[in-house]
Amino acid sequence: MSDAEVRAVLEHKRSDLLERIAGISAAPTDSGGISFGKRVGDGTSIAVERLAQVAAHDQLLEQLADVDRALAKLDAGTYGTCDVCGGPVPEGRLEVHPWATRCVACAEA
């Protein structure tokens, strides 16, 4: 892919992530308070849902940081270079995950 194509893919991914983050952030969180009653499970489904939203939000923020890092590398002329070892990130990896900033060996370490 050309730099322009990579940038377009990364910017599209960034927009998608921002939209998803906004959707989670805007999700109603007021349930009148969670009250755990005497029965097992009272209030737990709401608590579990909130925990899942927090986890999803955190994961999306991490992905957004990866995309921003890849865009910065593209601007700096270092896109496709591993952040850890300085070696090349394989083209196949970049085609699958254009926001990858580490080679396979360093990503698995």
Biopython code that builds the backbone (N, CA, C, O; Angstrom):
import numpy as np
from Bio.PDB.StructureBuilder import StructureBuilder

atoms = [
    (1, "MET", "N", (0.833, -1.186, 0.000)),
    (1, "MET", "CA", (0.000, 0.000, 0.000)),
    (1, "MET", "C", (0.878, 1.250, 0.000)),
    (1, "MET", "O", (1.950, 1.272, 0.605)),
    (2, "SER", "N", (0.417, 2.258, -0.670)),
    (2, "SER", "CA", (1.129, 3.534, -0.660)),
    (2, "SER", "C", (0.886, 4.242, 0.675)),
    (2, "SER", "O", (-0.025, 3.890, 1.425)),
    (3, "ASP", "N", (1.716, 5.244, 0.953)),
    (3, "ASP", "CA", (1.535, 6.013, 2.190)),
    (3, "ASP", "C", (0.146, 6.647, 2.249)),
    (3, "ASP", "O", (-0.475, 6.696, 3.310)),
    (4, "ALA", "N", (-0.335, 7.132, 1.106)),
    (4, "ALA", "CA", (-1.665, 7.758, 1.069)),
    (4, "ALA", "C", (-2.751, 6.738, 1.385)),
    (4, "ALA", "O", (-3.715, 7.052, 2.085)),
    (5, "GLU", "N", (-2.601, 5.515, 0.871)),
    (5, "GLU", "CA", (-3.585, 4.464, 1.151)),
    (5, "GLU", "C", (-3.543, 4.063, 2.620)),
    (5, "GLU", "O", (-4.581, 3.878, 3.255)),
    (6, "VAL", "N", (-2.333, 3.931, 3.150)),
    (6, "VAL", "CA", (-2.175, 3.585, 4.568)),
    (6, "VAL", "C", (-2.811, 4.671, 5.432)),
    (6, "VAL", "O", (-3.545, 4.372, 6.374)),
    (7, "ARG", "N", (-2.527, 5.926, 5.110)),
    (7, "ARG", "CA", (-3.089, 7.040, 5.881)),
    (7, "ARG", "C", (-4.617, 7.004, 5.842)),
    (7, "ARG", "O", (-5.271, 7.218, 6.863)),
    (8, "ALA", "N", (-5.185, 6.734, 4.666)),
    (8, "ALA", "CA", (-6.647, 6.680, 4.539)),
    (8, "ALA", "C", (-7.226, 5.569, 5.402)),
    (8, "ALA", "O", (-8.243, 5.762, 6.067)),
    (9, "VAL", "N", (-6.579, 4.402, 5.392)),
    (9, "VAL", "CA", (-7.047, 3.276, 6.208)),
    (9, "VAL", "C", (-6.953, 3.626, 7.688)),
    (9, "VAL", "O", (-7.891, 3.386, 8.448)),
    (10, "LEU", "N", (-5.825, 4.192, 8.095)),
    (10, "LEU", "CA", (-5.627, 4.546, 9.503)),
    (10, "LEU", "C", (-6.605, 5.627, 9.959)),
    (10, "LEU", "O", (-7.145, 5.553, 11.063)),
    (11, "GLU", "N", (-6.832, 6.619, 9.119)),
    (11, "GLU", "CA", (-7.767, 7.681, 9.497)),
    (11, "GLU", "C", (-9.201, 7.164, 9.559)),
    (11, "GLU", "O", (-9.983, 7.607, 10.400)),
    (12, "HIS", "N", (-9.551, 6.230, 8.676)),
    (12, "HIS", "CA", (-10.887, 5.619, 8.733)),
    (12, "HIS", "C", (-11.035, 4.821, 10.030)),
    (12, "HIS", "O", (-12.058, 4.908, 10.708)),
    (13, "LYS", "N", (-10.001, 4.039, 10.369)),
    (13, "LYS", "CA", (-10.021, 3.258, 11.606)),
    (13, "LYS", "C", (-10.128, 4.189, 12.813)),
    (13, "LYS", "O", (-10.857, 3.905, 13.763)),
    (14, "ARG", "N", (-9.398, 5.300, 12.767)),
    (14, "ARG", "CA", (-9.426, 6.264, 13.871)),
    (14, "ARG", "C", (-10.834, 6.832, 14.051)),
    (14, "ARG", "O", (-11.334, 6.917, 15.173)),
    (15, "SER", "N", (-11.464, 7.214, 12.958)),
    (15, "SER", "CA", (-12.834, 7.745, 13.020)),
    (15, "SER", "C", (-13.797, 6.716, 13.589)),
    (15, "SER", "O", (-14.654, 7.039, 14.413)),
    (16, "ASP", "N", (-13.647, 5.473, 13.141)),
    (16, "ASP", "CA", (-14.500, 4.389, 13.637)),
    (16, "ASP", "C", (-14.316, 4.198, 15.140)),
    (16, "ASP", "O", (-15.292, 4.057, 15.877)),
    (17, "LEU", "N", (-13.060, 4.195, 15.590)),
    (17, "LEU", "CA", (-12.784, 4.022, 17.014)),
    (17, "LEU", "C", (-13.359, 5.173, 17.835)),
    (17, "LEU", "O", (-13.947, 4.949, 18.893)),
    (18, "LEU", "N", (-13.192, 6.397, 17.353)),
    (18, "LEU", "CA", (-13.733, 7.553, 18.076)),
    (18, "LEU", "C", (-15.249, 7.475, 18.180)),
    (18, "LEU", "O", (-15.827, 7.820, 19.210)),
    (19, "GLU", "N", (-15.887, 7.023, 17.113)),
    (19, "GLU", "CA", (-17.345, 6.872, 17.125)),
    (19, "GLU", "C", (-17.775, 5.812, 18.135)),
    (19, "GLU", "O", (-18.744, 5.999, 18.871)),
    (20, "ARG", "N", (-17.049, 4.704, 18.162)),
    (20, "ARG", "CA", (-17.382, 3.627, 19.096)),
    (20, "ARG", "C", (-17.129, 4.051, 20.540)),
    (20, "ARG", "O", (-17.909, 3.721, 21.433)),
    (21, "ILE", "N", (-16.043, 4.777, 20.767)),
    (21, "ILE", "CA", (-15.737, 5.273, 22.115)),
    (21, "ILE", "C", (-16.829, 6.234, 22.572)),
    (21, "ILE", "O", (-17.279, 6.172, 23.716)),
    (22, "ALA", "N", (-17.249, 7.116, 21.683)),
    (22, "ALA", "CA", (-18.315, 8.062, 22.019)),
    (22, "ALA", "C", (-19.611, 7.326, 22.329)),
    (22, "ALA", "O", (-20.354, 7.728, 23.224)),
    (23, "GLY", "N", (-19.887, 6.252, 21.596)),
    (23, "GLY", "CA", (-21.096, 5.469, 21.842)),
    (23, "GLY", "C", (-21.095, 4.828, 23.211)),
    (23, "GLY", "O", (-22.120, 4.791, 23.891)),
    (24, "ILE", "N", (-19.941, 4.324, 23.615)),
    (24, "ILE", "CA", (-19.846, 3.709, 24.945)),
    (24, "ILE", "C", (-19.927, 4.789, 26.019)),
    (24, "ILE", "O", (-20.593, 4.613, 27.039)),
    (25, "SER", "N", (-19.247, 5.901, 25.782)),
    (25, "SER", "CA", (-19.242, 6.988, 26.766)),
    (25, "SER", "C", (-20.625, 7.589, 26.949)),
    (25, "SER", "O", (-20.975, 8.037, 28.041)),
    (26, "ALA", "N", (-21.416, 7.599, 25.867)),
    (26, "ALA", "CA", (-22.752, 8.194, 25.926)),
    (26, "ALA", "C", (-23.809, 7.216, 26.414)),
    (26, "ALA", "O", (-24.954, 7.604, 26.646)),
    (27, "ALA", "N", (-23.434, 5.950, 26.572)),
    (27, "ALA", "CA", (-24.403, 4.945, 27.017)),
    (27, "ALA", "C", (-24.918, 5.316, 28.398)),
    (27, "ALA", "O", (-24.143, 5.724, 29.263)),
    (28, "PRO", "N", (-26.217, 5.176, 28.607)),
    (28, "PRO", "CA", (-26.766, 5.516, 29.923)),
    (28, "PRO", "C", (-26.162, 4.636, 31.011)),
    (28, "PRO", "O", (-26.081, 3.415, 30.881)),
    (29, "THR", "N", (-25.749, 5.282, 32.066)),
    (29, "THR", "CA", (-25.157, 4.531, 33.175)),
    (29, "THR", "C", (-25.993, 4.634, 34.436)),
    (29, "THR", "O", (-25.716, 3.944, 35.417)),
    (30, "ASP", "N", (-27.002, 5.474, 34.428)),
    (30, "ASP", "CA", (-27.820, 5.642, 35.625)),
    (30, "ASP", "C", (-28.938, 4.617, 35.626)),
    (30, "ASP", "O", (-29.839, 4.660, 34.788)),
    (31, "SER", "N", (-28.870, 3.726, 36.546)),
    (31, "SER", "CA", (-29.923, 2.719, 36.668)),
    (31, "SER", "C", (-30.671, 2.929, 37.976)),
    (31, "SER", "O", (-31.355, 2.032, 38.467)),
    (32, "GLY", "N", (-30.531, 4.115, 38.526)),
    (32, "GLY", "CA", (-31.154, 4.359, 39.815)),
    (32, "GLY", "C", (-30.284, 3.810, 40.929)),
    (32, "GLY", "O", (-30.731, 3.671, 42.068)),
    (33, "GLY", "N", (-29.052, 3.501, 40.600)),
    (33, "GLY", "CA", (-28.145, 2.926, 41.579)),
    (33, "GLY", "C", (-28.273, 1.421, 41.607)),
    (33, "GLY", "O", (-29.363, 0.871, 41.448)),
    (34, "ILE", "N", (-27.183, 0.783, 41.805)),
    (34, "ILE", "CA", (-27.203, -0.670, 41.910)),
    (34, "ILE", "C", (-27.468, -1.017, 43.357)),
    (34, "ILE", "O", (-26.729, -0.606, 44.252)),
    (35, "SER", "N", (-28.518, -1.770, 43.582)),
    (35, "SER", "CA", (-28.771, -2.217, 44.947)),
    (35, "SER", "C", (-28.714, -3.733, 44.948)),
    (35, "SER", "O", (-29.459, -4.407, 44.236)),
    (36, "PHE", "N", (-27.841, -4.232, 45.739)),
    (36, "PHE", "CA", (-27.697, -5.671, 45.852)),
    (36, "PHE", "C", (-28.635, -6.147, 46.954)),
    (36, "PHE", "O", (-28.445, -5.845, 48.132)),
    (37, "GLY", "N", (-29.637, -6.888, 46.544)),
    (37, "GLY", "CA", (-30.641, -7.363, 47.488)),
    (37, "GLY", "C", (-30.206, -8.625, 48.187)),
    (37, "GLY", "O", (-29.032, -8.996, 48.180)),
    (38, "LYS", "N", (-31.169, -9.272, 48.784)),
    (38, "LYS", "CA", (-30.884, -10.484, 49.545)),
    (38, "LYS", "C", (-30.727, -11.697, 48.643)),
    (38, "LYS", "O", (-30.082, -12.676, 49.019)),
    (39, "ARG", "N", (-31.321, -11.635, 47.439)),
    (39, "ARG", "CA", (-31.229, -12.784, 46.538)),
    (39, "ARG", "C", (-29.927, -12.735, 45.761)),
    (39, "ARG", "O", (-29.430, -11.661, 45.423)),
    (40, "VAL", "N", (-29.383, -13.906, 45.482)),
    (40, "VAL", "CA", (-28.174, -13.994, 44.672)),
    (40, "VAL", "C", (-28.492, -13.453, 43.289)),
    (40, "VAL", "O", (-29.490, -13.844, 42.684)),
    (41, "GLY", "N", (-27.666, -12.569, 42.789)),
    (41, "GLY", "CA", (-27.845, -12.030, 41.449)),
    (41, "GLY", "C", (-28.516, -10.682, 41.391)),
    (41, "GLY", "O", (-28.523, -10.045, 40.337)),
    (42, "ASP", "N", (-29.086, -10.223, 42.500)),
    (42, "ASP", "CA", (-29.733, -8.910, 42.491)),
    (42, "ASP", "C", (-28.699, -7.831, 42.174)),
    (42, "ASP", "O", (-27.726, -7.662, 42.908)),
    (43, "GLY", "N", (-28.909, -7.120, 41.101)),
    (43, "GLY", "CA", (-28.015, -6.026, 40.722)),
    (43, "GLY", "C", (-26.757, -6.440, 40.001)),
    (43, "GLY", "O", (-26.033, -5.587, 39.489)),
    (44, "THR", "N", (-26.478, -7.732, 39.947)),
    (44, "THR", "CA", (-25.212, -8.149, 39.341)),
    (44, "THR", "C", (-25.194, -7.969, 37.835)),
    (44, "THR", "O", (-24.137, -7.685, 37.270)),
    (45, "SER", "N", (-26.326, -8.124, 37.167)),
    (45, "SER", "CA", (-26.305, -7.979, 35.710)),
    (45, "SER", "C", (-25.950, -6.552, 35.310)),
    (45, "SER", "O", (-25.253, -6.347, 34.317)),
    (46, "ILE", "N", (-26.415, -5.573, 36.063)),
    (46, "ILE", "CA", (-26.070, -4.179, 35.782)),
    (46, "ILE", "C", (-24.586, -3.950, 36.045)),
    (46, "ILE", "O", (-23.908, -3.293, 35.256)),
    (47, "ALA", "N", (-24.089, -4.483, 37.139)),
    (47, "ALA", "CA", (-22.673, -4.327, 37.472)),
    (47, "ALA", "C", (-21.794, -4.994, 36.424)),
    (47, "ALA", "O", (-20.773, -4.434, 36.026)),
    (48, "VAL", "N", (-22.176, -6.176, 35.976)),
    (48, "VAL", "CA", (-21.405, -6.889, 34.952)),
    (48, "VAL", "C", (-21.420, -6.105, 33.648)),
    (48, "VAL", "O", (-20.398, -6.008, 32.968)),
    (49, "GLU", "N", (-22.566, -5.550, 33.298)),
    (49, "GLU", "CA", (-22.667, -4.747, 32.076)),
    (49, "GLU", "C", (-21.755, -3.527, 32.147)),
    (49, "GLU", "O", (-21.083, -3.190, 31.172)),
    (50, "ARG", "N", (-21.734, -2.877, 33.288)),
    (50, "ARG", "CA", (-20.860, -1.709, 33.456)),
    (50, "ARG", "C", (-19.391, -2.100, 33.352)),
    (50, "ARG", "O", (-18.601, -1.393, 32.726)),
    (51, "LEU", "N", (-19.026, -3.220, 33.963)),
    (51, "LEU", "CA", (-17.640, -3.688, 33.871)),
    (51, "LEU", "C", (-17.267, -4.002, 32.436)),
    (51, "LEU", "O", (-16.156, -3.695, 32.003)),
    (52, "ALA", "N", (-18.177, -4.607, 31.694)),
    (52, "ALA", "CA", (-17.927, -4.922, 30.286)),
    (52, "ALA", "C", (-17.750, -3.637, 29.477)),
    (52, "ALA", "O", (-16.901, -3.576, 28.588)),
    (53, "GLN", "N", (-18.544, -2.619, 29.780)),
    (53, "GLN", "CA", (-18.411, -1.337, 29.083)),
    (53, "GLN", "C", (-17.059, -0.694, 29.373)),
    (53, "GLN", "O", (-16.426, -0.141, 28.473)),
    (54, "VAL", "N", (-16.622, -0.764, 30.609)),
    (54, "VAL", "CA", (-15.324, -0.196, 30.980)),
    (54, "VAL", "C", (-14.207, -0.933, 30.254)),
    (54, "VAL", "O", (-13.285, -0.304, 29.734)),
    (55, "ALA", "N", (-14.282, -2.255, 30.215)),
    (55, "ALA", "CA", (-13.261, -3.047, 29.530)),
    (55, "ALA", "C", (-13.243, -2.736, 28.039)),
    (55, "ALA", "O", (-12.172, -2.569, 27.454)),
    (56, "ALA", "N", (-14.409, -2.657, 27.422)),
    (56, "ALA", "CA", (-14.491, -2.344, 25.994)),
    (56, "ALA", "C", (-13.951, -0.943, 25.725)),
    (56, "ALA", "O", (-13.240, -0.726, 24.744)),
    (57, "HIS", "N", (-14.283, -0.002, 26.586)),
    (57, "HIS", "CA", (-13.805, 1.376, 26.448)),
    (57, "HIS", "C", (-12.281, 1.417, 26.515)),
    (57, "HIS", "O", (-11.640, 2.071, 25.693)),
    (58, "ASP", "N", (-11.705, 0.723, 27.486)),
    (58, "ASP", "CA", (-10.250, 0.689, 27.640)),
    (58, "ASP", "C", (-9.581, 0.063, 26.423)),
    (58, "ASP", "O", (-8.552, 0.555, 25.959)),
    (59, "GLN", "N", (-10.160, -1.020, 25.903)),
    (59, "GLN", "CA", (-9.599, -1.685, 24.727)),
    (59, "GLN", "C", (-9.640, -0.755, 23.510)),
    (59, "GLN", "O", (-8.680, -0.696, 22.741)),
    (60, "LEU", "N", (-10.735, -0.041, 23.339)),
    (60, "LEU", "CA", (-10.845, 0.896, 22.222)),
    (60, "LEU", "C", (-9.839, 2.036, 22.356)),
    (60, "LEU", "O", (-9.277, 2.486, 21.357)),
    (61, "LEU", "N", (-9.609, 2.504, 23.577)),
    (61, "LEU", "CA", (-8.612, 3.556, 23.798)),
    (61, "LEU", "C", (-7.210, 3.068, 23.454)),
    (61, "LEU", "O", (-6.408, 3.823, 22.906)),
    (62, "GLU", "N", (-6.911, 1.812, 23.771)),
    (62, "GLU", "CA", (-5.615, 1.233, 23.415)),
    (62, "GLU", "C", (-5.463, 1.149, 21.901)),
    (62, "GLU", "O", (-4.406, 1.476, 21.361)),
    (63, "GLN", "N", (-6.524, 0.710, 21.211)),
    (63, "GLN", "CA", (-6.481, 0.635, 19.753)),
    (63, "GLN", "C", (-6.304, 2.025, 19.147)),
    (63, "GLN", "O", (-5.564, 2.191, 18.177)),
    (64, "LEU", "N", (-6.979, 3.018, 19.713)),
    (64, "LEU", "CA", (-6.845, 4.389, 19.227)),
    (64, "LEU", "C", (-5.404, 4.876, 19.396)),
    (64, "LEU", "O", (-4.866, 5.533, 18.504)),
    (65, "ALA", "N", (-4.786, 4.566, 20.512)),
    (65, "ALA", "CA", (-3.388, 4.950, 20.741)),
    (65, "ALA", "C", (-2.476, 4.285, 19.712)),
    (65, "ALA", "O", (-1.537, 4.911, 19.220)),
    (66, "ASP", "N", (-2.749, 3.016, 19.383)),
    (66, "ASP", "CA", (-1.963, 2.311, 18.363)),
    (66, "ASP", "C", (-2.101, 2.989, 17.005)),
    (66, "ASP", "O", (-1.111, 3.175, 16.298)),
    (67, "VAL", "N", (-3.323, 3.357, 16.640)),
    (67, "VAL", "CA", (-3.563, 4.027, 15.358)),
    (67, "VAL", "C", (-2.859, 5.384, 15.338)),
    (67, "VAL", "O", (-2.226, 5.739, 14.343)),
    (68, "ASP", "N", (-2.965, 6.135, 16.418)),
    (68, "ASP", "CA", (-2.301, 7.441, 16.494)),
    (68, "ASP", "C", (-0.785, 7.291, 16.396)),
    (68, "ASP", "O", (-0.116, 8.100, 15.754)),
    (69, "ARG", "N", (-0.247, 6.252, 17.038)),
    (69, "ARG", "CA", (1.194, 5.996, 16.977)),
    (69, "ARG", "C", (1.612, 5.667, 15.539)),
    (69, "ARG", "O", (2.649, 6.136, 15.070)),
    (70, "ALA", "N", (0.805, 4.861, 14.844)),
    (70, "ALA", "CA", (1.110, 4.508, 13.453)),
    (70, "ALA", "C", (1.049, 5.748, 12.557)),
    (70, "ALA", "O", (1.889, 5.912, 11.673)),
    (71, "LEU", "N", (0.065, 6.617, 12.780)),
    (71, "LEU", "CA", (-0.018, 7.862, 12.004)),
    (71, "LEU", "C", (1.201, 8.749, 12.263)),
    (71, "LEU", "O", (1.725, 9.367, 11.336)),
    (72, "ALA", "N", (1.652, 8.817, 13.508)),
    (72, "ALA", "CA", (2.837, 9.608, 13.847)),
    (72, "ALA", "C", (4.076, 9.037, 13.161)),
    (72, "ALA", "O", (4.928, 9.781, 12.677)),
    (73, "LYS", "N", (4.166, 7.706, 13.124)),
    (73, "LYS", "CA", (5.298, 7.066, 12.448)),
    (73, "LYS", "C", (5.245, 7.352, 10.947)),
    (73, "LYS", "O", (6.280, 7.566, 10.318)),
    (74, "LEU", "N", (4.060, 7.355, 10.385)),
    (74, "LEU", "CA", (3.896, 7.671, 8.969)),
    (74, "LEU", "C", (4.382, 9.100, 8.702)),
    (74, "LEU", "O", (5.088, 9.347, 7.724)),
    (75, "ASP", "N", (4.003, 10.034, 9.572)),
    (75, "ASP", "CA", (4.442, 11.432, 9.446)),
    (75, "ASP", "C", (5.958, 11.563, 9.582)),
    (75, "ASP", "O", (6.581, 12.383, 8.907)),
    (76, "ALA", "N", (6.543, 10.750, 10.457)),
    (76, "ALA", "CA", (7.979, 10.825, 10.724)),
    (76, "ALA", "C", (8.815, 10.053, 9.704)),
    (76, "ALA", "O", (10.043, 10.141, 9.704)),
    (77, "GLY", "N", (8.144, 9.301, 8.838)),
    (77, "GLY", "CA", (8.875, 8.509, 7.849)),
    (77, "GLY", "C", (9.421, 7.207, 8.403)),
    (77, "GLY", "O", (10.299, 6.596, 7.794)),
    (78, "THR", "N", (8.913, 6.772, 9.557)),
    (78, "THR", "CA", (9.395, 5.532, 10.170)),
    (78, "THR", "C", (8.332, 4.437, 10.178)),
    (78, "THR", "O", (8.491, 3.418, 10.850)),
    (79, "TYR", "N", (7.247, 4.647, 9.429)),
    (79, "TYR", "CA", (6.184, 3.633, 9.364)),
    (79, "TYR", "C", (6.772, 2.350, 8.793)),
    (79, "TYR", "O", (7.514, 2.377, 7.811)),
    (80, "GLY", "N", (6.433, 1.228, 9.418)),
    (80, "GLY", "CA", (6.933, -0.068, 8.976)),
    (80, "GLY", "C", (8.209, -0.487, 9.684)),
    (80, "GLY", "O", (8.779, -1.535, 9.380)),
    (81, "THR", "N", (8.663, 0.339, 10.637)),
    (81, "THR", "CA", (9.846, 0.022, 11.427)),
    (81, "THR", "C", (9.396, -0.334, 12.839)),
    (81, "THR", "O", (8.593, 0.378, 13.441)),
    (82, "CYS", "N", (9.917, -1.437, 13.359)),
    (82, "CYS", "CA", (9.546, -1.911, 14.691)),
    (82, "CYS", "C", (10.007, -0.927, 15.766)),
    (82, "CYS", "O", (11.159, -0.492, 15.765)),
    (83, "ASP", "N", (9.105, -0.584, 16.677)),
    (83, "ASP", "CA", (9.424, 0.315, 17.789)),
    (83, "ASP", "C", (10.445, -0.285, 18.748)),
    (83, "ASP", "O", (11.175, 0.446, 19.417)),
    (84, "VAL", "N", (10.497, -1.615, 18.817)),
    (84, "VAL", "CA", (11.342, -2.273, 19.810)),
    (84, "VAL", "C", (12.739, -2.554, 19.275)),
    (84, "VAL", "O", (13.729, -2.119, 19.863)),
    (85, "CYS", "N", (12.826, -3.282, 18.156)),
    (85, "CYS", "CA", (14.132, -3.718, 17.654)),
    (85, "CYS", "C", (14.652, -2.880, 16.493)),
    (85, "CYS", "O", (15.822, -2.990, 16.128)),
    (86, "GLY", "N", (13.803, -2.050, 15.914)),
    (86, "GLY", "CA", (14.227, -1.214, 14.795)),
    (86, "GLY", "C", (14.219, -1.920, 13.454)),
    (86, "GLY", "O", (14.524, -1.315, 12.425)),
    (87, "GLY", "N", (13.872, -3.198, 13.462)),
    (87, "GLY", "CA", (13.798, -3.955, 12.215)),
    (87, "GLY", "C", (12.502, -3.669, 11.474)),
    (87, "GLY", "O", (11.638, -2.943, 11.966)),
    (88, "PRO", "N", (12.377, -4.244, 10.292)),
    (88, "PRO", "CA", (11.153, -4.004, 9.521)),
    (88, "PRO", "C", (9.960, -4.798, 10.061)),
    (88, "PRO", "O", (10.101, -5.938, 10.505)),
    (89, "VAL", "N", (8.796, -4.174, 10.011)),
    (89, "VAL", "CA", (7.546, -4.878, 10.303)),
    (89, "VAL", "C", (7.123, -5.492, 8.973)),
    (89, "VAL", "O", (6.976, -4.767, 7.989)),
    (90, "PRO", "N", (6.923, -6.811, 8.916)),
    (90, "PRO", "CA", (6.600, -7.459, 7.639)),
    (90, "PRO", "C", (5.377, -6.843, 6.955)),
    (90, "PRO", "O", (4.397, -6.476, 7.603)),
    (91, "GLU", "N", (5.464, -6.744, 5.630)),
    (91, "GLU", "CA", (4.389, -6.154, 4.830)),
    (91, "GLU", "C", (3.055, -6.848, 5.085)),
    (91, "GLU", "O", (2.018, -6.191, 5.173)),
    (92, "GLY", "N", (3.078, -8.178, 5.204)),
    (92, "GLY", "CA", (1.848, -8.928, 5.458)),
    (92, "GLY", "C", (1.197, -8.526, 6.768)),
    (92, "GLY", "O", (-0.028, -8.439, 6.861)),
    (93, "ARG", "N", (2.014, -8.283, 7.775)),
    (93, "ARG", "CA", (1.478, -7.850, 9.078)),
    (93, "ARG", "C", (0.834, -6.471, 8.955)),
    (93, "ARG", "O", (-0.228, -6.217, 9.522)),
    (94, "LEU", "N", (1.489, -5.588, 8.210)),
    (94, "LEU", "CA", (0.954, -4.239, 8.033)),
    (94, "LEU", "C", (-0.322, -4.238, 7.198)),
    (94, "LEU", "O", (-1.188, -3.384, 7.390)),
    (95, "GLU", "N", (-0.443, -5.185, 6.277)),
    (95, "GLU", "CA", (-1.669, -5.273, 5.485)),
    (95, "GLU", "C", (-2.846, -5.703, 6.356)),
    (95, "GLU", "O", (-3.967, -5.227, 6.177)),
    (96, "VAL", "N", (-2.583, -6.605, 7.300)),
    (96, "VAL", "CA", (-3.639, -7.091, 8.191)),
    (96, "VAL", "C", (-3.920, -6.073, 9.297)),
    (96, "VAL", "O", (-5.076, -5.798, 9.618)),
    (97, "HIS", "N", (-2.862, -5.523, 9.871)),
    (97, "HIS", "CA", (-2.971, -4.545, 10.967)),
    (97, "HIS", "C", (-2.110, -3.330, 10.620)),
    (97, "HIS", "O", (-0.963, -3.248, 11.059)),
    (98, "PRO", "N", (-2.639, -2.396, 9.849)),
    (98, "PRO", "CA", (-1.838, -1.229, 9.447)),
    (98, "PRO", "C", (-1.334, -0.394, 10.621)),
    (98, "PRO", "O", (-0.429, 0.423, 10.449)),
    (99, "TRP", "N", (-1.892, -0.583, 11.787)),
    (99, "TRP", "CA", (-1.486, 0.178, 12.972)),
    (99, "TRP", "C", (-0.399, -0.546, 13.766)),
    (99, "TRP", "O", (0.004, -0.077, 14.830)),
    (100, "ALA", "N", (0.080, -1.689, 13.257)),
    (100, "ALA", "CA", (1.132, -2.439, 13.958)),
    (100, "ALA", "C", (2.414, -1.608, 13.992)),
    (100, "ALA", "O", (2.842, -1.068, 12.972)),
    (101, "THR", "N", (3.012, -1.512, 15.163)),
    (101, "THR", "CA", (4.260, -0.756, 15.309)),
    (101, "THR", "C", (5.396, -1.642, 15.814)),
    (101, "THR", "O", (6.489, -1.163, 16.117)),
    (102, "ARG", "N", (5.113, -2.951, 15.898)),
    (102, "ARG", "CA", (6.142, -3.908, 16.310)),
    (102, "ARG", "C", (6.136, -5.089, 15.351)),
    (102, "ARG", "O", (5.085, -5.471, 14.836)),
    (103, "CYS", "N", (7.305, -5.665, 15.112)),
    (103, "CYS", "CA", (7.387, -6.868, 14.296)),
    (103, "CYS", "C", (6.760, -8.027, 15.081)),
    (103, "CYS", "O", (6.470, -7.896, 16.271)),
    (104, "VAL", "N", (6.560, -9.139, 14.416)),
    (104, "VAL", "CA", (5.891, -10.275, 15.050)),
    (104, "VAL", "C", (6.673, -10.758, 16.270)),
    (104, "VAL", "O", (6.090, -11.003, 17.326)),
    (105, "ALA", "N", (7.990, -10.895, 16.126)),
    (105, "ALA", "CA", (8.812, -11.405, 17.231)),
    (105, "ALA", "C", (8.709, -10.500, 18.462)),
    (105, "ALA", "O", (8.568, -10.992, 19.581)),
    (106, "CYS", "N", (8.780, -9.202, 18.262)),
    (106, "CYS", "CA", (8.707, -8.272, 19.396)),
    (106, "CYS", "C", (7.292, -8.192, 19.968)),
    (106, "CYS", "O", (7.121, -8.003, 21.172)),
    (107, "ALA", "N", (6.293, -8.332, 19.123)),
    (107, "ALA", "CA", (4.907, -8.298, 19.598)),
    (107, "ALA", "C", (4.588, -9.516, 20.451)),
    (107, "ALA", "O", (3.781, -9.437, 21.377)),
    (108, "GLU", "N", (5.219, -10.643, 20.140)),
    (108, "GLU", "CA", (4.962, -11.877, 20.890)),
    (108, "GLU", "C", (5.818, -11.985, 22.137)),
    (108, "GLU", "O", (5.536, -12.805, 23.010)),
    (109, "ALA", "N", (6.859, -11.170, 22.235)),
    (109, "ALA", "CA", (7.773, -11.241, 23.392)),
    (109, "ALA", "C", (7.154, -10.634, 24.625)),
    (109, "ALA", "O", (7.783, -10.610, 25.683)),
]
sb = StructureBuilder()
sb.init_structure("model")
sb.init_model(0)
sb.init_chain("A")
sb.init_seg("    ")
for serial, (resi, resn, name, xyz) in enumerate(atoms, 1):
    if name == "N":
        sb.init_residue(resn, " ", resi, " ")
    sb.init_atom(name, np.array(xyz, "f"), 0.0, 1.0, " ", f" {name:<3s}", serial, name[0])
structure = sb.get_structure()
